Each structure stands twice: as C-alpha cells, then as structure tokens.
Amino acid sequence: MERFAWKAVVKDGKLEEYKYRHAHIWPEMKQVLKEAGIRNYTIWNVGNELFGYFECEKGVAYAEKYQADSPVVDKWNEYMKDVMVMEMDPETGAQPKMQQVFFLA
C-alpha cells in the first residue's frame, strides 16, 4: 500500500474553524475519499502548521486522479480556502508529494 503525506498552513485565527469543519466533514466528501482508495487518513497540527497522512490502497496516482476529477473535492477546496493555504500541484491537481526520507516497518 502506498503512503501519501502533505502539509499546509491554517490562516491566523482559523484553527478552531478548521477543526470544526473536519469534525463535520460532508458525507459526500468522505465517500469520495473512500472511493479514491484512501484509508487511515489523519491530520495533525503544530500551531498553524498542518501535516496530513493517508494510505492509498489503489495507489497514489489513482487517489490523486480520482480527487482531481471530483467536483465534490473542488467544492471542499473552495469551502476550505478561507481557513487554510495549501499549494496544489498543477500536474496532478493534488497536494504536492512530500518525499519520504525514512521508514521503519
């Protein structure tokens, strides 16, 4: 199973709103993530910095394409842009890939 990690920044004063929106994530957004083969999705924060991690049972390329083609993901990203800043890779339409430098199984 491939793993994927991303990072972003919450805008000043918006961390509680960010947490609220994820505590109330739309059912259709959860469904898209599941259909994309995404599992064990976790997001952490330190101050305003965010770090996300998930596993891709159908591969990272599939998960990226599925999300990039989803109008639900487009709507979610629009909904979230007032509380966070996240770069998107223009080629994949997904978050830029972080490079793995260590793994302990």
C-alpha positions, 0 to 999 in steps of 0.5 A: 500500500502506498503512503501519501503525506502533505502539509499546509498552513491554517490562516491566523485565527482559523484553527478552531474553524478548521477543526470544526469543519473536519469534525463535520466533514460532508458525507459526500466528501468522505465517500469520495475519499473512500472511493479514491482508495484512501484509508487511515487518513489523519491530520495533525497540527503544530500551531498553524502548521498542518501535516496530513497522512493517508494510505492509498490502497489503489495507489497514489496516482489513482487517489490523486486522479480520482480527487482531481476529477471530483467536483465534490473535492473542488467544492471542499477546496473552495469551502476550505480556502478561507481557513487554510493555504495549501499549494496544489500541484498543477500536474496532478491537481493534488497536494504536492508529494512530500518525499519520504526520507525514512521508514521503519516497518 
